[in-house]
Amino acid sequence: MAEEKEKKGGKGKLLIFLILGLVLVAGAGVAAYFLLFAKKAPPPEETKPAVPKEENKPGPFLQLNPFVVNLADPTGRRYLRVKIALELKDDQALTEANDRIPQINDTIIMVLSSKTVEEVLAPEGKAELRFEIMNKLNQLLGPGKVRGVYFTQFVVQ
C-alpha cells in the first residue's frame, strides 16, 4: 500500500509540474508575442493632424534675368544660356537680394563660367552647379538666406 501511495503521489507531483510548465511556456509565448510582434502606438507627433511645417512651405522666389556665359572650353566656342530662380528664406531675404542683384549676378556668372561643357551636361553636374551657386550666394547674403536654386531654362550651345 505504501508503494501505491508513493506512485500516486509521484504521478500527482509530475502532473502539477507538467501543468506549471505548460502555463510557464504559454506565458512566455504570450510575452514574446507582445514584445516582438505587437504594434507599438505611434509617437504623439504622428497622431496629430498633418499640418505643413514652416520649413516645407516655399519661400518667396526671385526670378533673375537670363545668363549667357562662355564655358571653360579650350576652343572658347561653347556657351551656356540659363535662367535661374532663387527660393529665399523669407520676405526680408527677398528685399535684401533685390538690393544686391549686381553682386548676385556676378557671383553666378563666376560660377557658371568656370564650368566645362562636360560638367554642365551631366545630371550630376547640374546638381553640383545648383549646390555651388546656393553655397556662394549664402556666403554673400548670409547663411540660409537662399533655400533653393532652380534652373528654369538651361541651354548649352
Sequence and secondary structure as in RCSB ss.txt:
>XXXX:A:sequence
MAEEKEKKGGKGKLLIFLILGLVLVAGAGVAAYFLLFAKKAPPPEETKPAVPKEENKPGPFLQLNPFVVNLADPT
GRRYLRVKIALELKDDQALTEANDRIPQINDTIIMVLSSKTVEEVLAPEGKAELRFEIMNKLNQLLGPGKVRGVY
FTQFVVQ
>XXXX:A:secstr
 HHHHHHHHHHHHHHHHHHHHHHHHHHHHHHHHHHHTS     HHHHS     GGGS   EEE   EEEE S TT
S  EEEEEEEEEESSHHHHHHHHHTHHHHHHHHHHHHHT  HHHHHSHHHHHHHHHHHHHHHHHHH TTSEEEEE
EEEEEE 
